Amino acid sequence: MAVTALFFALLYLPIGVVTLFSFNSQKSLTVFSGFSLRWYRAFVHDDVLISSLGTSLRISLVATAGSIVLGVALALGLVRSRTRLGSLAGLIMLVPLITPEIVTGVASMLLYKGLGVTLSTGTVMVSEITFSISYVTVILRSRVAALNPEVEEAAMDLGATRWQAVRLVTLPALLPAVLASAVLIFALVFDDFVLAYFTTGVDPQPLSVRIYSAIRFGVQPTINAVGTLMLAGSIGLIALALFIPRLFGRRGGLDILSGS
């Protein structure tokens, strides 16, 4: 019991300190002088941080949309494929999940450099989409496998084409898992630092990279406020991803996100 308590204290105490001092009325990072929203107001009026926030939101939205479209198509293809190539592709999709992200980040940077591509917001988007496809595919693959193919066949017997059967029957059945995956990917991409750090350009930078650049010259209380807002947003998005399936009367979000 004591070991468990120590583990959670070491894990969450630094987060609690950051949250607490984000409400500090003074600039001190060691002495708490009283509650204030001073640093949150400073963040709102910081044009550089707001610009980075907008960049992170754009990257997250594009990466979510791209990975969902490709992930859904790939999940359908892997489940419906009856060849050995399909089984091999399914194994390959698991590689990004176990590969250290720093390896992926360095490899992506070297690839762009080798191709002569200038690092920018676009390279971050492409890298995040590529990295996120595996998560979407793993989450949706079991859902696709659980669908009864006879439903699609019945739709085609009634005159629907293959695409119409997928669009009108299969995709609506997958909608809860798709939405949960989208919210989860948005949260992961928005908070991502390692991949963004190695693939971003000079300006504009994602918020996570901008924060890292700022703390190298000393931690400012504004960074505590930004970190607290990012934490709250991530928790809210993950909670939403877990709750979405219940809105459709399906199993809990933990089952969907675990792929079971």
C-alpha contacts under 8 A as a table, 3 or more apart, distances in Angstrom:
res1	aa1	res2	aa2	distance
1	M	4	T	5.11
1	M	5	A	6.19
2	A	5	A	5.07
2	A	6	L	6.11
3	V	6	L	5.05
3	V	7	F	6.11
4	T	7	F	5.05
4	T	8	F	6.35
5	A	8	F	5.33
5	A	9	A	6.08
6	L	9	A	4.99
6	L	10	L	6.15
7	F	10	L	5.33
7	F	11	L	6.17
8	F	11	L	4.89
8	F	12	Y	5.89
8	F	13	L	7.81
9	A	12	Y	5.43
9	A	13	L	5.22
10	L	13	L	5.70
10	L	14	P	7.21
11	L	14	P	7.02
11	L	15	I	7.79
12	Y	15	I	5.20
12	Y	16	G	6.18
13	L	16	G	4.96
13	L	17	V	6.19
14	P	17	V	5.06
14	P	18	V	6.27
15	I	18	V	5.17
15	I	19	T	6.22
16	G	19	T	5.08
16	G	20	L	6.03
17	V	20	L	5.05
17	V	21	F	6.12
18	V	21	F	5.40
18	V	22	S	6.15
18	V	224	N	5.42
18	V	225	A	7.98
18	V	227	G	7.57
18	V	228	T	7.11
19	T	22	S	5.21
19	T	23	F	7.17
19	T	224	N	6.56
19	T	225	A	7.20
19	T	227	G	7.82
19	T	228	T	5.49
20	L	23	F	5.72
20	L	24	N	7.01
21	F	24	N	4.79
21	F	29	L	6.59
21	F	32	F	6.62
21	F	221	P	7.14
21	F	224	N	6.76
22	S	37	L	7.94
22	S	39	W	6.54
22	S	40	Y	7.68
22	S	221	P	6.05
22	S	222	T	7.08
22	S	223	I	7.92
22	S	224	N	4.77
22	S	225	A	4.64
22	S	228	T	7.21
23	F	34	G	7.54
23	F	35	F	5.10
23	F	36	S	4.99
23	F	37	L	5.72
23	F	38	R	7.32
23	F	39	W	7.09
23	F	225	A	7.52
24	N	27	K	7.23
24	N	28	S	7.76
24	N	32	F	5.67
24	N	33	S	6.07
24	N	34	G	5.58
24	N	35	F	5.26
24	N	36	S	5.69
24	N	37	L	7.78
24	N	38	R	7.79
24	N	39	W	7.95
25	S	32	F	7.58
25	S	33	S	5.89
25	S	34	G	5.38
25	S	35	F	5.63
25	S	36	S	4.76
25	S	37	L	7.42
25	S	38	R	6.44
26	Q	32	F	7.42
26	Q	33	S	6.18
26	Q	34	G	7.80
27	K	220	Q	7.76
27	K	221	P	6.28
28	S	31	V	5.70
28	S	32	F	7.21
28	S	221	P	7.76
29	L	32	F	7.50
29	L	221	P	6.98
36	S	39	W	7.77
37	L	40	Y	5.32
37	L	41	R	6.34
38	R	41	R	5.30
38	R	42	A	6.27
39	W	42	A	4.76
39	W	43	F	6.14
39	W	221	P	6.27
39	W	222	T	4.96
39	W	225	A	6.11
40	Y	43	F	5.05
40	Y	44	V	6.36
40	Y	222	T	6.79
40	Y	225	A	5.65
40	Y	226	V	7.60
41	R	44	V	5.10
41	R	45	H	6.38
42	A	45	H	5.22
42	A	46	D	6.14
42	A	222	T	6.59
43	F	46	D	5.05
43	F	49	L	6.90
43	F	50	I	7.46
43	F	222	T	5.95
43	F	225	A	7.36
43	F	226	V	7.09
44	V	47	D	7.75
44	V	50	I	6.84
45	H	50	I	7.82
46	D	49	L	5.56
46	D	50	I	6.16
47	D	50	I	5.08
47	D	51	S	5.98
48	V	51	S	5.16
48	V	52	S	6.32
49	L	52	S	5.01
49	L	53	L	6.09
49	L	207	L	6.81
49	L	210	R	7.34
50	I	53	L	4.90
50	I	54	G	6.27
51	S	54	G	5.16
51	S	55	T	6.32
51	S	204	P	7.31
52	S	55	T	4.93
52	S	56	S	6.19
52	S	204	P	6.37
52	S	205	Q	5.61
52	S	206	P	5.01
52	S	207	L	4.64
52	S	210	R	6.84
53	L	56	S	5.14
53	L	57	L	6.25
53	L	206	P	6.69
53	L	207	L	5.22
54	G	57	L	5.10
54	G	58	R	6.24
55	T	58	R	5.18
55	T	59	I	6.17
55	T	121	T	7.71
55	T	204	P	6.82
55	T	205	Q	6.79
55	T	206	P	5.47
55	T	207	L	7.29
56	S	59	I	5.11
56	S	60	S	6.03
56	S	190	F	5.82
56	S	205	Q	7.93
56	S	206	P	4.76
56	S	207	L	5.85
57	L	60	S	5.09
57	L	61	L	6.11
57	L	190	F	6.76
58	R	61	L	5.21
58	R	62	V	6.16
59	I	62	V	5.32
59	I	63	A	5.91
59	I	121	T	7.32
59	I	124	V	7.26
59	I	125	M	5.49
59	I	189	V	7.67
59	I	190	F	7.53
60	S	63	A	5.15
60	S	64	T	5.89
60	S	125	M	7.83
60	S	185	I	7.91
60	S	186	F	5.23
60	S	187	A	7.76
60	S	189	V	5.46
60	S	190	F	5.43
61	L	64	T	5.16
61	L	65	A	6.17
61	L	186	F	6.67
62	V	65	A	5.22
62	V	66	G	6.01
62	V	125	M	6.68
62	V	129	I	7.96
63	A	66	G	5.17
63	A	67	S	5.88
63	A	125	M	5.69
63	A	126	V	7.35
63	A	128	E	5.81
63	A	129	I	4.69
63	A	132	S	7.65
63	A	185	I	7.99
63	A	186	F	7.55
63	A	189	V	7.39
64	T	67	S	5.34
64	T	68	I	5.97
64	T	129	I	7.13
64	T	132	S	7.94
64	T	182	A	5.79
64	T	185	I	5.88
64	T	186	F	5.63
65	A	68	I	5.29
65	A	69	V	6.28
65	A	182	A	7.58
66	G	69	V	5.39
66	G	70	L	6.25
66	G	129	I	5.95
67	S	70	L	5.23
67	S	71	G	5.49
67	S	129	I	5.06
67	S	130	T	7.17
67	S	132	S	5.86
67	S	133	I	4.81
67	S	136	V	6.92
68	I	71	G	4.98
68	I	72	V	5.88
68	I	133	I	7.15
68	I	136	V	6.39
68	I	178	V	7.19
68	I	181	S	7.63
68	I	182	A	6.55
69	V	72	V	5.49
69	V	73	A	6.38
70	L	73	A	5.20
70	L	74	L	6.01
70	L	133	I	6.70
71	G	74	L	5.03
71	G	75	A	5.97
71	G	133	I	5.13
71	G	134	S	7.10
71	G	136	V	5.20
71	G	137	T	4.81
71	G	140	L	7.87
72	V	75	A	5.14
72	V	76	L	6.21
72	V	136	V	7.21
72	V	137	T	6.51
72	V	140	L	6.90
72	V	178	V	7.84
73	A	76	L	5.26
73	A	77	G	6.15
74	L	77	G	4.98
74	L	78	L	6.01
74	L	137	T	6.50
75	A	78	L	5.22
75	A	79	V	6.19
75	A	137	T	5.09
75	A	138	V	7.57
75	A	140	L	6.17
75	A	141	R	4.91
75	A	144	V	7.06
76	L	79	V	5.41
76	L	80	R	6.03
76	L	141	R	7.18
76	L	144	V	6.43
77	G	80	R	5.26
77	G	81	S	5.74
77	G	86	G	7.76
78	L	81	S	5.27
78	L	86	G	5.44
78	L	87	S	7.25
78	L	89	A	7.36
78	L	90	G	6.45
78	L	141	R	7.65
79	V	86	G	7.99
79	V	141	R	6.72
79	V	144	V	6.84
79	V	145	A	6.08
81	S	86	G	5.48
82	R	86	G	6.75
83	T	86	G	5.40
83	T	87	S	6.94
84	R	87	S	5.09
84	R	88	L	6.21
85	L	88	L	5.03
85	L	89	A	6.07
86	G	89	A	5.05
86	G	90	G	6.22
87	S	90	G	5.05
87	S	91	L	6.52
88	L	91	L	5.19
88	L	92	I	6.26
89	A	92	I	4.96
89	A	93	M	6.21
90	G	93	M	5.24
90	G	94	L	7.00
91	L	94	L	5.45
91	L	95	V	7.18
92	I	95	V	5.41
93	M	96	P	6.66
93	M	97	L	7.89
93	M	134	S	5.48
93	M	137	T	7.82
94	L	97	L	5.39
94	L	98	I	6.91
94	L	134	S	6.60
94	L	138	V	7.97
95	V	98	I	5.51
95	V	99	T	6.03
96	P	99	T	5.07
96	P	100	P	7.98
96	P	104	T	7.96
96	P	131	F	6.66
96	P	134	S	6.73
97	L	134	S	6.97
97	L	135	Y	7.47
99	T	103	V	7.01
99	T	104	T	7.21
100	P	103	V	5.45
100	P	104	T	6.77
101	E	104	T	4.99
101	E	105	G	6.09
101	E	194	V	6.67
101	E	195	L	6.69
102	I	105	G	4.92
102	I	106	V	6.10
102	I	194	V	6.04
102	I	195	L	6.84
103	V	106	V	5.28
103	V	107	A	6.02
104	T	107	A	5.11
104	T	108	S	6.02
104	T	195	L	7.09
105	G	108	S	5.17
105	G	109	M	6.23
105	G	194	V	6.51
105	G	195	L	4.55
105	G	196	A	7.65
105	G	197	Y	7.82
105	G	198	F	5.41
105	G	199	T	6.88
106	V	109	M	5.12
106	V	110	L	6.18
106	V	198	F	6.25
107	A	110	L	5.17
107	A	111	L	6.11
108	S	111	L	5.04
108	S	112	Y	6.30
108	S	127	S	6.97
108	S	198	F	7.64
108	S	199	T	6.88
109	M	112	Y	5.25
109	M	113	K	6.16
109	M	198	F	5.85
109	M	199	T	5.50
110	L	113	K	5.02
110	L	114	G	5.94
111	L	114	G	5.07
111	L	115	L	6.20
112	Y	115	L	5.13
112	Y	116	G	6.07
112	Y	117	V	4.98
112	Y	118	T	7.13
112	Y	119	L	7.23
112	Y	123	T	7.93
113	K	116	G	5.02
113	K	117	V	5.93
113	K	118	T	7.33
114	G	117	V	7.67
118	T	201	G	7.50
119	L	122	G	7.64
119	L	123	T	5.81
119	L	124	V	7.84
119	L	199	T	5.89
119	L	200	T	5.41
119	L	201	G	4.56
120	S	123	T	5.38
120	S	124	V	6.65
120	S	199	T	7.16
120	S	200	T	5.03
120	S	201	G	4.24
120	S	202	V	7.43
120	S	203	D	7.57
120	S	204	P	7.88
121	T	124	V	5.16
121	T	125	M	6.33
121	T	200	T	5.94
121	T	201	G	6.76
121	T	204	P	7.22
121	T	205	Q	7.45
122	G	125	M	5.08
122	G	126	V	6.30
123	T	126	V	5.15
123	T	127	S	6.11
123	T	199	T	6.01
123	T	200	T	6.71
124	V	127	S	5.14
124	V	128	E	6.04
124	V	195	L	7.56
124	V	196	A	5.77
124	V	199	T	5.32
124	V	200	T	5.62
125	M	128	E	5.19
125	M	129	I	6.11
126	V	129	I	5.20
126	V	130	T	6.19
127	S	130	T	5.15
127	S	131	F	6.13
127	S	195	L	7.35
127	S	199	T	7.46
128	E	131	F	5.06
128	E	132	S	5.97
128	E	189	V	6.71
128	E	195	L	7.37
128	E	196	A	7.91
129	I	132	S	5.19
129	I	133	I	6.19
130	T	133	I	5.66
130	T	134	S	7.95
131	F	134	S	6.65
132	S	135	Y	5.42
132	S	136	V	6.62
132	S	185	I	6.74
133	I	136	V	5.28
133	I	137	T	6.11
134	S	137	T	5.09
134	S	138	V	6.07
135	Y	138	V	5.31
135	Y	139	I	6.23
135	Y	181	S	7.94
135	Y	185	I	7.82
136	V	139	I	5.25
136	V	140	L	6.11
136	V	178	V	7.99
136	V	181	S	5.95
136	V	182	A	7.95
136	V	185	I	7.82
137	T	140	L	5.24
137	T	141	R	5.64
138	V	141	R	5.34
138	V	142	S	7.38
138	V	259	G	6.41
139	I	142	S	6.76
139	I	143	R	7.49
139	I	177	A	7.41
139	I	181	S	7.06
139	I	256	I	6.34
139	I	257	L	5.61
139	I	258	S	6.58
139	I	259	G	4.65
140	L	143	R	5.11
140	L	144	V	6.20
140	L	174	L	7.72
140	L	177	A	6.47
140	L	178	V	7.20
140	L	256	I	7.87
140	L	259	G	6.92
141	R	144	V	5.24
141	R	145	A	6.26
141	R	259	G	7.34
142	S	145	A	4.95
142	S	146	A	6.16
142	S	259	G	5.74
142	S	260	S	6.54
143	R	146	A	5.11
143	R	147	L	6.62
143	R	174	L	6.90
143	R	177	A	7.52
143	R	256	I	7.88
143	R	259	G	7.46
144	V	147	L	5.37
144	V	174	L	7.32
145	A	148	N	7.96
147	L	170	T	7.82
147	L	173	A	8.00
148	N	151	V	5.85
148	N	152	E	7.78
149	P	152	E	5.44
149	P	153	E	6.44
150	E	153	E	4.80
150	E	154	A	5.95
151	V	154	A	5.09
151	V	155	A	6.36
151	V	169	V	7.50
152	E	155	A	5.06
152	E	156	M	6.32
152	E	162	R	7.97
152	E	165	A	5.47
152	E	166	V	7.10
152	E	169	V	6.60
152	E	170	T	7.23
153	E	156	M	5.09
153	E	157	D	6.12
153	E	165	A	7.95
154	A	157	D	4.95
154	A	158	L	6.36
155	A	158	L	5.13
155	A	159	G	6.73
155	A	160	A	5.63
155	A	165	A	5.85
155	A	169	V	7.81
156	M	159	G	5.10
156	M	160	A	4.37
156	M	161	T	5.77
156	M	162	R	6.69
156	M	165	A	6.45
157	D	160	A	7.06
160	A	163	W	7.92
160	A	164	Q	5.57
160	A	165	A	5.92
161	T	164	Q	5.06
161	T	165	A	6.13
162	R	165	A	5.16
162	R	166	V	6.34
163	W	166	V	5.11
163	W	167	R	6.03
164	Q	167	R	5.00
164	Q	168	L	5.76
164	Q	169	V	7.88
165	A	168	L	5.36
165	A	169	V	5.38
165	A	170	T	6.75
166	V	169	V	5.50
166	V	170	T	4.66
166	V	171	L	6.01
167	R	170	T	6.20
167	R	171	L	5.44
167	R	172	P	7.40
168	L	171	L	6.56
168	L	172	P	6.53
169	V	172	P	5.81
169	V	173	A	6.49
170	T	173	A	5.25
170	T	174	L	6.38
171	L	174	L	4.98
171	L	175	L	6.07
172	P	175	L	5.03
173	A	176	P	7.54
174	L	177	A	5.57
174	L	178	V	6.06
175	L	178	V	4.95
175	L	179	L	6.05
176	P	179	L	5.28
176	P	180	A	6.17
176	P	244	I	6.43
176	P	245	P	5.12
176	P	248	F	6.72
176	P	250	R	7.82
177	A	180	A	5.10
177	A	181	S	6.01
177	A	245	P	7.00
177	A	256	I	6.23
177	A	257	L	7.96
178	V	181	S	5.10
178	V	182	A	6.10
179	L	182	A	5.00
179	L	183	V	6.29
179	L	241	A	7.31
179	L	244	I	7.23
180	A	183	V	5.33
180	A	184	L	6.24
180	A	240	L	7.59
180	A	241	A	4.30
180	A	242	L	6.81
180	A	244	I	6.18
180	A	245	P	7.27
180	A	253	G	7.38
180	A	256	I	7.85
180	A	257	L	7.57
181	S	184	L	5.12
181	S	185	I	6.04
181	S	241	A	7.07
181	S	257	L	7.27
182	A	185	I	5.21
182	A	186	F	6.11
183	V	186	F	5.15
183	V	187	A	6.35
183	V	237	L	6.04
183	V	238	I	6.97
183	V	240	L	7.29
183	V	241	A	5.59
184	L	187	A	5.22
184	L	188	L	6.25
184	L	237	L	6.79
184	L	238	I	5.90
184	L	241	A	6.09
185	I	188	L	5.02
185	I	189	V	6.00
186	F	189	V	5.31
186	F	190	F	5.97
187	A	190	F	5.24
187	A	191	D	6.31
187	A	233	G	7.96
187	A	234	S	5.49
187	A	237	L	6.25
187	A	238	I	7.13
188	L	191	D	5.46
188	L	192	D	5.97
189	V	192	D	5.00
191	D	208	S	6.54
191	D	230	M	7.42
191	D	234	S	7.74
192	D	195	L	6.72
192	D	196	A	6.52
192	D	208	S	6.93
193	F	196	A	5.17
193	F	197	Y	5.75
193	F	208	S	5.51
193	F	209	V	6.17
194	V	197	Y	5.20
194	V	198	F	6.59
195	L	198	F	5.51
195	L	199	T	6.30
196	A	199	T	5.30
196	A	200	T	5.59
196	A	206	P	7.15
196	A	209	V	7.01
197	Y	200	T	5.78
197	Y	209	V	5.83
200	T	205	Q	6.47
200	T	206	P	7.74
201	G	204	P	7.11
201	G	205	Q	6.75
202	V	205	Q	6.55
205	Q	209	V	6.24
205	Q	210	R	5.99
206	P	209	V	5.47
206	P	210	R	6.18
207	L	210	R	4.94
207	L	211	I	6.10
208	S	211	I	5.22
208	S	212	Y	6.43
209	V	212	Y	5.10
209	V	213	S	6.23
210	R	213	S	5.06
210	R	214	A	6.19
211	I	214	A	5.05
211	I	215	I	6.26
211	I	223	I	6.78
212	Y	215	I	5.37
212	Y	216	R	6.54
213	S	216	R	5.64
213	S	217	F	7.64
214	A	217	F	5.88
214	A	218	G	7.03
214	A	219	V	7.24
215	I	218	G	4.77
215	I	219	V	4.69
215	I	220	Q	7.24
215	I	223	I	7.92
216	R	219	V	7.54
219	V	223	I	6.78
220	Q	223	I	5.53
220	Q	224	N	7.22
221	P	224	N	5.13
221	P	225	A	6.69
222	T	225	A	5.11
222	T	226	V	6.33
223	I	226	V	4.97
223	I	227	G	6.01
224	N	227	G	5.10
224	N	228	T	6.12
225	A	228	T	5.12
225	A	229	L	6.25
226	V	229	L	5.18
226	V	230	M	6.19
227	G	230	M	5.10
227	G	231	L	6.10
228	T	231	L	5.07
228	T	232	A	6.14
229	L	232	A	5.10
229	L	233	G	6.04
230	M	233	G	5.07
230	M	234	S	6.08
231	L	234	S	5.18
231	L	235	I	6.18
232	A	235	I	5.23
232	A	236	G	6.13
233	G	236	G	5.08
233	G	237	L	6.17
234	S	237	L	5.13
234	S	238	I	6.17
235	I	238	I	5.27
235	I	239	A	6.07
236	G	239	A	5.12
236	G	240	L	6.13
237	L	240	L	4.97
237	L	241	A	6.19
238	I	241	A	4.94
238	I	242	L	6.32
239	A	242	L	5.14
239	A	243	F	6.17
240	L	243	F	4.97
240	L	244	I	5.93
241	A	244	I	5.49
241	A	245	P	7.80
241	A	253	G	6.54
242	L	245	P	6.88
242	L	252	G	6.64
242	L	253	G	3.86
242	L	254	L	6.13
242	L	257	L	7.86
243	F	246	R	5.54
243	F	247	L	6.90
243	F	252	G	7.17
243	F	253	G	6.02
244	I	247	L	5.29
244	I	248	F	7.11
244	I	253	G	6.99
245	P	248	F	5.32
245	P	249	G	6.47
245	P	250	R	5.16
245	P	251	R	6.31
245	P	252	G	6.09
245	P	253	G	5.75
246	R	249	G	4.80
246	R	250	R	5.33
246	R	251	R	6.49
246	R	252	G	6.18
246	R	253	G	7.46
247	L	250	R	7.48
251	R	255	D	6.69
251	R	256	I	7.54
252	G	255	D	5.60
252	G	256	I	6.90
253	G	256	I	5.04
253	G	257	L	6.06
254	L	257	L	5.21
254	L	258	S	5.95
255	D	258	S	5.26
255	D	259	G	6.12
255	D	260	S	5.21
256	I	259	G	5.03
256	I	260	S	6.20
257	L	260	S	7.80
